[in-house]
Amino acid sequence: MSSKASVRKNALTRRIEDEGFESVVPYDRYVRLKRACIRADCSDRCSDCVRGGGGVKCAISNPTFTDSEWRRLVKSQNSLEEEEEAILLQ
């Protein structure tokens, strides 16, 4: 039987993975492991660090921009590409 903490941890992990995005500046651990770091606005920790529990800490090296800033940039770029495609199809 799962504890309430385990249920909450698993729910948060799933939510991060469902709503999340690959971090442009991954945590140091993922650079070493050559893995994607999945983050979401609902947590300040990534899905694997949440899954790992209290002993796993997210540590990032000097980012030059935030993940939310990067996501806004990507969203704007995608929007511009869609607009360009719509214009070309007219």
matplotlib code that plots the C-alpha trace (Angstrom):
import matplotlib.pyplot as plt

x = [0.0, 1.3, 1.8, 0.1, 3.5, 4.2, 0.9, 1.5, 5.0, 3.8, 1.0, 3.4, 5.8, 3.0, 1.8, 5.3, 5.7, 2.3, 2.5, 6.3, 8.8, 12.5, 14.6, 16.9, 19.4, 19.3, 20.3, 23.9, 22.9, 21.3, 24.3, 26.4, 23.8, 23.1, 19.4, 16.5, 15.5, 11.7, 10.4, 7.0, 5.6, 3.9, 7.2, 10.6, 12.0, 12.2, 10.2, 13.2, 14.2, 10.7, 10.5, 13.9, 12.6, 14.3, 17.8, 17.9, 18.4, 18.0, 21.2, 21.6, 24.7, 24.3, 21.4, 21.3, 17.5, 14.7, 12.8, 9.6, 11.4, 12.7, 9.2, 7.8, 10.4, 9.7, 6.0, 6.4, 8.7, 6.1, 3.4, 5.4, 6.1, 2.4, 1.5, 4.2, 2.8, -0.8, 0.3, 2.2, -0.8, -3.1]
y = [0.0, 3.4, 6.2, 9.6, 11.1, 8.4, 9.1, 12.8, 12.3, 10.0, 12.4, 15.3, 13.3, 12.4, 16.0, 17.3, 14.7, 15.5, 19.3, 19.6, 20.6, 19.7, 22.1, 24.1, 24.4, 20.9, 20.2, 19.2, 15.6, 15.3, 16.8, 14.0, 11.3, 12.8, 12.7, 15.1, 17.1, 17.5, 20.5, 22.2, 25.3, 23.3, 22.5, 23.9, 20.4, 18.2, 14.9, 12.6, 14.6, 14.4, 10.7, 10.2, 11.7, 13.9, 12.7, 13.9, 17.6, 19.7, 21.7, 23.9, 25.7, 29.5, 29.8, 32.8, 32.7, 31.0, 28.0, 30.1, 32.7, 30.0, 28.5, 32.0, 32.4, 28.9, 29.6, 32.9, 31.3, 28.6, 31.2, 33.1, 29.9, 29.1, 32.6, 32.4, 29.0, 30.4, 33.3, 31.1, 28.8, 31.8]
z = [0.0, -0.9, 1.5, 0.9, 0.2, -2.5, -4.1, -4.1, -5.5, -8.3, -9.2, -9.4, -11.5, -13.9, -14.0, -14.8, -17.5, -19.0, -18.9, -19.1, -21.6, -22.1, -20.3, -22.6, -19.8, -18.1, -14.6, -14.2, -13.5, -16.9, -18.7, -17.2, -18.0, -21.5, -20.8, -21.2, -18.2, -18.1, -16.2, -15.8, -14.3, -11.5, -9.8, -9.3, -9.6, -12.7, -13.0, -12.3, -9.2, -7.9, -8.7, -6.9, -3.7, -1.1, -1.8, -5.4, -5.8, -9.0, -9.5, -12.6, -13.9, -14.4, -16.8, -19.1, -19.4, -17.7, -19.1, -19.2, -21.3, -23.6, -24.0, -24.8, -27.5, -29.0, -28.9, -30.7, -33.3, -33.9, -34.3, -36.8, -38.8, -38.8, -40.0, -42.7, -43.9, -43.9, -46.1, -48.5, -48.9, -49.9]

ax = plt.figure().add_subplot(projection="3d")
ax.plot(x, y, z, "-o")
ax.set_aspect("equal")
plt.show()
